[in-house]
Each structure stands twice: as structure tokens, then as C-alpha cells.
Amino acid sequence: MDLFALIYWGLLGAFLGWGLPKLETTFRRILFGLCLGLIAQTALPFVEAWLIGG
């Protein structure tokens, strides 16, 4: 992983840790984490290409 990916996933993990205590049920926490992870996995190459220009 390069530095951009490490920062990106670090910020994503911080957001996830901040958002999860506000959800009431375990199912909602798992669903939120799953959706956020899938969105991040899909968006990372596009965001990196947009910022770096590659």
C-alpha cells in the first residue's frame, strides 16, 4: 500500500469508529460497515486517479 491508501483507509476507519456507536443494533452496525467498506473499495481507485492525475 502506498501512503495515499494508508491515509484513506485510516480516515475511513476513523469515520466508521465515530459512526457506529450511534447505531442501536448489531445488524445495523454490520450493514453500515459492509456498505461503507464496499463503497470505499470501489471509490479508492477513482479518487486516487482524480487526485494524482493518473
N, CA, C and O atoms as a CHARMM CRD file, in Angstrom:
* protein
*
  216
    1    1 MET  N      0.83600  -1.18600   0.00000 PROA 1      0.00000
    2    1 MET  CA     0.00000   0.00000   0.00000 PROA 1      0.00000
    3    1 MET  C      0.88000   1.24800   0.00000 PROA 1      0.00000
    4    1 MET  O      1.91400   1.30100   0.66600 PROA 1      0.00000
    5    2 ASP  N      0.45600   2.22100  -0.74100 PROA 2      0.00000
    6    2 ASP  CA     1.17500   3.48800  -0.73200 PROA 2      0.00000
    7    2 ASP  C      0.63800   4.40400   0.36500 PROA 2      0.00000
    8    2 ASP  O     -0.31800   4.06200   1.06200 PROA 2      0.00000
    9    3 LEU  N      1.25000   5.54300   0.50600 PROA 3      0.00000
   10    3 LEU  CA     0.88200   6.46700   1.57200 PROA 3      0.00000
   11    3 LEU  C     -0.55200   6.95600   1.42400 PROA 3      0.00000
   12    3 LEU  O     -1.26300   7.09200   2.42000 PROA 3      0.00000
   13    4 PHE  N     -0.98900   7.22300   0.19200 PROA 4      0.00000
   14    4 PHE  CA    -2.35100   7.68800  -0.03600 PROA 4      0.00000
   15    4 PHE  C     -3.36600   6.65700   0.44200 PROA 4      0.00000
   16    4 PHE  O     -4.34400   7.01100   1.10100 PROA 4      0.00000
   17    5 ALA  N     -3.14700   5.40700   0.12200 PROA 5      0.00000
   18    5 ALA  CA    -4.07100   4.34900   0.53000 PROA 5      0.00000
   19    5 ALA  C     -4.10600   4.21000   2.05300 PROA 5      0.00000
   20    5 ALA  O     -5.17500   4.01300   2.63000 PROA 5      0.00000
   21    6 LEU  N     -2.96000   4.31000   2.69700 PROA 6      0.00000
   22    6 LEU  CA    -2.93600   4.20100   4.15700 PROA 6      0.00000
   23    6 LEU  C     -3.70100   5.34700   4.81300 PROA 6      0.00000
   24    6 LEU  O     -4.44500   5.12700   5.76800 PROA 6      0.00000
   25    7 ILE  N     -3.52300   6.56400   4.30800 PROA 7      0.00000
   26    7 ILE  CA    -4.25700   7.70500   4.85800 PROA 7      0.00000
   27    7 ILE  C     -5.74600   7.55000   4.59800 PROA 7      0.00000
   28    7 ILE  O     -6.56400   7.81000   5.48000 PROA 7      0.00000
   29    8 TYR  N     -6.10000   7.12900   3.39600 PROA 8      0.00000
   30    8 TYR  CA    -7.50400   6.96100   3.02300 PROA 8      0.00000
   31    8 TYR  C     -8.19900   5.95200   3.94000 PROA 8      0.00000
   32    8 TYR  O     -9.26400   6.23900   4.48700 PROA 8      0.00000
   33    9 TRP  N     -7.60800   4.79000   4.10400 PROA 9      0.00000
   34    9 TRP  CA    -8.23400   3.76600   4.94200 PROA 9      0.00000
   35    9 TRP  C     -8.20600   4.14900   6.41200 PROA 9      0.00000
   36    9 TRP  O     -9.09700   3.76500   7.16900 PROA 9      0.00000
   37   10 GLY  N     -7.18600   4.90800   6.82600 PROA 10     0.00000
   38   10 GLY  CA    -7.14600   5.39900   8.20500 PROA 10     0.00000
   39   10 GLY  C     -8.29300   6.35200   8.49600 PROA 10     0.00000
   40   10 GLY  O     -8.94600   6.24700   9.53400 PROA 10     0.00000
   41   11 LEU  N     -8.54100   7.28900   7.57100 PROA 11     0.00000
   42   11 LEU  CA    -9.66500   8.20400   7.75000 PROA 11     0.00000
   43   11 LEU  C    -10.99500   7.46800   7.68500 PROA 11     0.00000
   44   11 LEU  O    -11.93100   7.79900   8.41300 PROA 11     0.00000
   45   12 LEU  N    -11.07300   6.48900   6.82900 PROA 12     0.00000
   46   12 LEU  CA   -12.29500   5.70200   6.72300 PROA 12     0.00000
   47   12 LEU  C    -12.56800   4.93400   8.02000 PROA 12     0.00000
   48   12 LEU  O    -13.70500   4.87700   8.48800 PROA 12     0.00000
   49   13 GLY  N    -11.52200   4.34900   8.59000 PROA 13     0.00000
   50   13 GLY  CA   -11.68300   3.65200   9.86200 PROA 13     0.00000
   51   13 GLY  C    -12.08400   4.59300  10.98900 PROA 13     0.00000
   52   13 GLY  O    -12.87100   4.22200  11.86000 PROA 13     0.00000
   53   14 ALA  N    -11.55000   5.80400  10.97600 PROA 14     0.00000
   54   14 ALA  CA   -11.93300   6.78000  11.99100 PROA 14     0.00000
   55   14 ALA  C    -13.40100   7.15700  11.85700 PROA 14     0.00000
   56   14 ALA  O    -14.11500   7.26200  12.85400 PROA 14     0.00000
   57   15 PHE  N    -13.84300   7.35900  10.63800 PROA 15     0.00000
   58   15 PHE  CA   -15.25200   7.66600  10.41200 PROA 15     0.00000
   59   15 PHE  C    -16.13700   6.51500  10.86000 PROA 15     0.00000
   60   15 PHE  O    -17.17800   6.72800  11.48000 PROA 15     0.00000
   61   16 LEU  N    -15.72500   5.31200  10.54900 PROA 16     0.00000
   62   16 LEU  CA   -16.50300   4.14600  10.94500 PROA 16     0.00000
   63   16 LEU  C    -16.58000   4.03100  12.46600 PROA 16     0.00000
   64   16 LEU  O    -17.64900   3.76200  13.01300 PROA 16     0.00000
   65   17 GLY  N    -15.47100   4.23000  13.14100 PROA 17     0.00000
   66   17 GLY  CA   -15.47300   4.17500  14.59600 PROA 17     0.00000
   67   17 GLY  C    -16.33000   5.26400  15.21400 PROA 17     0.00000
   68   17 GLY  O    -16.92700   5.05500  16.26900 PROA 17     0.00000
   69   18 TRP  N    -16.39800   6.41100  14.57900 PROA 18     0.00000
   70   18 TRP  CA   -17.21700   7.51400  15.07700 PROA 18     0.00000
   71   18 TRP  C    -18.70300   7.25100  14.84700 PROA 18     0.00000
   72   18 TRP  O    -19.53000   7.61100  15.68400 PROA 18     0.00000
   73   19 GLY  N    -19.04200   6.63700  13.73900 PROA 19     0.00000
   74   19 GLY  CA   -20.43300   6.45100  13.38100 PROA 19     0.00000
   75   19 GLY  C    -21.11100   5.25900  14.02900 PROA 19     0.00000
   76   19 GLY  O    -22.32100   5.29400  14.25600 PROA 19     0.00000
   77   20 LEU  N    -20.38600   4.23300  14.32400 PROA 20     0.00000
   78   20 LEU  CA   -21.01000   3.00900  14.82200 PROA 20     0.00000
   79   20 LEU  C    -21.66600   3.12100  16.19900 PROA 20     0.00000
   80   20 LEU  O    -22.72500   2.52300  16.38900 PROA 20     0.00000
   81   21 PRO  N    -21.11800   3.83500  17.15500 PROA 21     0.00000
   82   21 PRO  CA   -21.79600   3.89000  18.46300 PROA 21     0.00000
   83   21 PRO  C    -23.18700   4.51900  18.40000 PROA 21     0.00000
   84   21 PRO  O    -23.98400   4.33200  19.31800 PROA 21     0.00000
   85   22 LYS  N    -23.48600   5.24700  17.35300 PROA 22     0.00000
   86   22 LYS  CA   -24.79500   5.89000  17.25700 PROA 22     0.00000
   87   22 LYS  C    -25.87900   4.93800  16.73500 PROA 22     0.00000
   88   22 LYS  O    -27.06500   5.26400  16.77000 PROA 22     0.00000
   89   23 LEU  N    -25.47000   3.78100  16.25900 PROA 23     0.00000
   90   23 LEU  CA   -26.43900   2.80800  15.76800 PROA 23     0.00000
   91   23 LEU  C    -26.85300   1.89300  16.91800 PROA 23     0.00000
   92   23 LEU  O    -26.03500   1.53000  17.76400 PROA 23     0.00000
   93   24 GLU  N    -28.13600   1.52400  16.93400 PROA 24     0.00000
   94   24 GLU  CA   -28.66500   0.77800  18.07300 PROA 24     0.00000
   95   24 GLU  C    -28.37900  -0.72000  18.00900 PROA 24     0.00000
   96   24 GLU  O    -27.96800  -1.30900  19.00900 PROA 24     0.00000
   97   25 THR  N    -28.58900  -1.34200  16.85300 PROA 25     0.00000
   98   25 THR  CA   -28.49700  -2.79700  16.78200 PROA 25     0.00000
   99   25 THR  C    -27.20200  -3.25100  16.11300 PROA 25     0.00000
  100   25 THR  O    -26.57400  -2.50600  15.36100 PROA 25     0.00000
  101   26 THR  N    -26.82900  -4.47400  16.40400 PROA 26     0.00000
  102   26 THR  CA   -25.62700  -5.05100  15.80500 PROA 26     0.00000
  103   26 THR  C    -25.79700  -5.20100  14.29800 PROA 26     0.00000
  104   26 THR  O    -24.84700  -4.99600  13.54200 PROA 26     0.00000
  105   27 PHE  N    -26.99800  -5.55800  13.86100 PROA 27     0.00000
  106   27 PHE  CA   -27.23900  -5.72600  12.42900 PROA 27     0.00000
  107   27 PHE  C    -26.98300  -4.42500  11.67300 PROA 27     0.00000
  108   27 PHE  O    -26.38100  -4.43700  10.60000 PROA 27     0.00000
  109   28 ARG  N    -27.43700  -3.30900  12.22900 PROA 28     0.00000
  110   28 ARG  CA   -27.22200  -2.01300  11.58200 PROA 28     0.00000
  111   28 ARG  C    -25.73900  -1.66100  11.54200 PROA 28     0.00000
  112   28 ARG  O    -25.26500  -1.08900  10.56100 PROA 28     0.00000
  113   29 ARG  N    -25.00700  -1.99700  12.59900 PROA 29     0.00000
  114   29 ARG  CA   -23.56100  -1.73400  12.61900 PROA 29     0.00000
  115   29 ARG  C    -22.84300  -2.53700  11.55000 PROA 29     0.00000
  116   29 ARG  O    -21.98500  -2.01300  10.83900 PROA 29     0.00000
  117   30 ILE  N    -23.19400  -3.80000  11.44000 PROA 30     0.00000
  118   30 ILE  CA   -22.56800  -4.65700  10.42800 PROA 30     0.00000
  119   30 ILE  C    -22.93900  -4.18700   9.03000 PROA 30     0.00000
  120   30 ILE  O    -22.07700  -4.12300   8.15400 PROA 30     0.00000
  121   31 LEU  N    -24.18700  -3.86300   8.81000 PROA 31     0.00000
  122   31 LEU  CA   -24.63000  -3.38500   7.49900 PROA 31     0.00000
  123   31 LEU  C    -23.95400  -2.07000   7.13200 PROA 31     0.00000
  124   31 LEU  O    -23.53100  -1.89600   5.98900 PROA 31     0.00000
  125   32 PHE  N    -23.84600  -1.15300   8.06900 PROA 32     0.00000
  126   32 PHE  CA   -23.17400   0.11700   7.82800 PROA 32     0.00000
  127   32 PHE  C    -21.70700  -0.10700   7.46000 PROA 32     0.00000
  128   32 PHE  O    -21.21800   0.46900   6.48800 PROA 32     0.00000
  129   33 GLY  N    -21.01000  -0.93200   8.22200 PROA 33     0.00000
  130   33 GLY  CA   -19.60500  -1.21900   7.93900 PROA 33     0.00000
  131   33 GLY  C    -19.41600  -1.90200   6.59500 PROA 33     0.00000
  132   33 GLY  O    -18.47200  -1.59700   5.86700 PROA 33     0.00000
  133   34 LEU  N    -20.30300  -2.81800   6.26700 PROA 34     0.00000
  134   34 LEU  CA   -20.21700  -3.51100   4.99000 PROA 34     0.00000
  135   34 LEU  C    -20.42000  -2.55700   3.81700 PROA 34     0.00000
  136   34 LEU  O    -19.65100  -2.57000   2.85600 PROA 34     0.00000
  137   35 CYS  N    -21.44800  -1.73900   3.90200 PROA 35     0.00000
  138   35 CYS  CA   -21.72600  -0.77900   2.82000 PROA 35     0.00000
  139   35 CYS  C    -20.59700   0.23600   2.68200 PROA 35     0.00000
  140   35 CYS  O    -20.17800   0.55300   1.56900 PROA 35     0.00000
  141   36 LEU  N    -20.11200   0.73400   3.78800 PROA 36     0.00000
  142   36 LEU  CA   -19.02700   1.70900   3.74000 PROA 36     0.00000
  143   36 LEU  C    -17.75500   1.08600   3.16600 PROA 36     0.00000
  144   36 LEU  O    -17.05000   1.72500   2.38400 PROA 36     0.00000
  145   37 GLY  N    -17.46500  -0.13100   3.54200 PROA 37     0.00000
  146   37 GLY  CA   -16.29600  -0.81700   3.00300 PROA 37     0.00000
  147   37 GLY  C    -16.40500  -1.06500   1.50600 PROA 37     0.00000
  148   37 GLY  O    -15.42600  -0.90400   0.77700 PROA 37     0.00000
  149   38 LEU  N    -17.58600  -1.45600   1.04300 PROA 38     0.00000
  150   38 LEU  CA   -17.77100  -1.68300  -0.39000 PROA 38     0.00000
  151   38 LEU  C    -17.67300  -0.38000  -1.18600 PROA 38     0.00000
  152   38 LEU  O    -17.09100  -0.34800  -2.27000 PROA 38     0.00000
  153   39 ILE  N    -18.23800   0.67400  -0.64600 PROA 39     0.00000
  154   39 ILE  CA   -18.14200   1.96800  -1.31900 PROA 39     0.00000
  155   39 ILE  C    -16.69000   2.43100  -1.36500 PROA 39     0.00000
  156   39 ILE  O    -16.22700   2.92600  -2.39200 PROA 39     0.00000
  157   40 ALA  N    -15.98000   2.27500  -0.27100 PROA 40     0.00000
  158   40 ALA  CA   -14.58100   2.69300  -0.23300 PROA 40     0.00000
  159   40 ALA  C    -13.73000   1.87400  -1.19100 PROA 40     0.00000
  160   40 ALA  O    -12.87100   2.41500  -1.88700 PROA 40     0.00000
  161   41 GLN  N    -13.96800   0.58400  -1.22600 PROA 41     0.00000
  162   41 GLN  CA   -13.20800  -0.28400  -2.11500 PROA 41     0.00000
  163   41 GLN  C    -13.44400   0.08900  -3.57000 PROA 41     0.00000
  164   41 GLN  O    -12.52000   0.03500  -4.38300 PROA 41     0.00000
  165   42 THR  N    -14.65500   0.46000  -3.90100 PROA 42     0.00000
  166   42 THR  CA   -14.99100   0.83300  -5.26600 PROA 42     0.00000
  167   42 THR  C    -14.46200   2.22000  -5.61600 PROA 42     0.00000
  168   42 THR  O    -14.00900   2.44800  -6.73800 PROA 42     0.00000
  169   43 ALA  N    -14.51500   3.14100  -4.66500 PROA 43     0.00000
  170   43 ALA  CA   -14.15900   4.52900  -4.94000 PROA 43     0.00000
  171   43 ALA  C    -12.66100   4.80300  -4.87700 PROA 43     0.00000
  172   43 ALA  O    -12.20100   5.76600  -5.49100 PROA 43     0.00000
  173   44 LEU  N    -11.89000   4.00500  -4.16600 PROA 44     0.00000
  174   44 LEU  CA   -10.47900   4.29500  -3.97100 PROA 44     0.00000
  175   44 LEU  C     -9.71300   4.49000  -5.27400 PROA 44     0.00000
  176   44 LEU  O     -8.99500   5.48300  -5.39000 PROA 44     0.00000
  177   45 PRO  N     -9.82100   3.60300  -6.26100 PROA 45     0.00000
  178   45 PRO  CA    -9.05500   3.83600  -7.49000 PROA 45     0.00000
  179   45 PRO  C     -9.46000   5.11800  -8.22100 PROA 45     0.00000
  180   45 PRO  O     -8.61100   5.78700  -8.81200 PROA 45     0.00000
  181   46 PHE  N    -10.73200   5.45800  -8.18600 PROA 46     0.00000
  182   46 PHE  CA   -11.19100   6.65700  -8.86400 PROA 46     0.00000
  183   46 PHE  C    -10.71400   7.93000  -8.15200 PROA 46     0.00000
  184   46 PHE  O    -10.29000   8.88800  -8.79900 PROA 46     0.00000
  185   47 VAL  N    -10.78700   7.92800  -6.83500 PROA 47     0.00000
  186   47 VAL  CA   -10.33800   9.08400  -6.06800 PROA 47     0.00000
  187   47 VAL  C     -8.82800   9.26400  -6.21600 PROA 47     0.00000
  188   47 VAL  O     -8.34000  10.38300  -6.37700 PROA 47     0.00000
  189   48 GLU  N     -8.10500   8.17000  -6.15900 PROA 48     0.00000
  190   48 GLU  CA    -6.65100   8.24700  -6.30100 PROA 48     0.00000
  191   48 GLU  C     -6.26900   8.75600  -7.68700 PROA 48     0.00000
  192   48 GLU  O     -5.38200   9.60100  -7.80300 PROA 48     0.00000
  193   49 ALA  N     -6.91400   8.26500  -8.73200 PROA 49     0.00000
  194   49 ALA  CA    -6.63800   8.73700 -10.09000 PROA 49     0.00000
  195   49 ALA  C     -6.99700  10.19800 -10.25500 PROA 49     0.00000
  196   49 ALA  O     -6.30000  10.93500 -10.95300 PROA 49     0.00000
  197   50 TRP  N     -8.07300  10.62400  -9.62200 PROA 50     0.00000
  198   50 TRP  CA    -8.50800  12.01400  -9.71900 PROA 50     0.00000
  199   50 TRP  C     -7.52000  12.95200  -9.03000 PROA 50     0.00000
  200   50 TRP  O     -7.20800  14.02300  -9.55100 PROA 50     0.00000
  201   51 LEU  N     -7.02300  12.54600  -7.84600 PROA 51     0.00000
  202   51 LEU  CA    -6.11400  13.39600  -7.10100 PROA 51     0.00000
  203   51 LEU  C     -4.69900  13.37900  -7.66500 PROA 51     0.00000
  204   51 LEU  O     -4.03200  14.41300  -7.70200 PROA 51     0.00000
  205   52 ILE  N     -4.24400  12.22800  -8.09900 PROA 52     0.00000
  206   52 ILE  CA    -2.87600  12.10800  -8.59100 PROA 52     0.00000
  207   52 ILE  C     -2.80000  12.43800 -10.08100 PROA 52     0.00000
  208   52 ILE  O     -1.76400  12.87900 -10.58000 PROA 52     0.00000
  209   53 GLY  N     -3.89700  12.22000 -10.77100 PROA 53     0.00000
  210   53 GLY  CA    -3.92300  12.51600 -12.20400 PROA 53     0.00000
  211   53 GLY  C     -3.45200  11.36200 -13.06300 PROA 53     0.00000
  212   53 GLY  O     -2.93100  11.56500 -14.16000 PROA 53     0.00000
  213   54 GLY  N     -3.63400  10.16700 -12.56900 PROA 54     0.00000
  214   54 GLY  CA    -3.15500   9.02000 -13.34200 PROA 54     0.00000
  215   54 GLY  C     -4.27200   8.24600 -13.86500 PROA 54     0.00000
  216   54 GLY  O     -4.06200   7.24000 -14.54300 PROA 54     0.00000
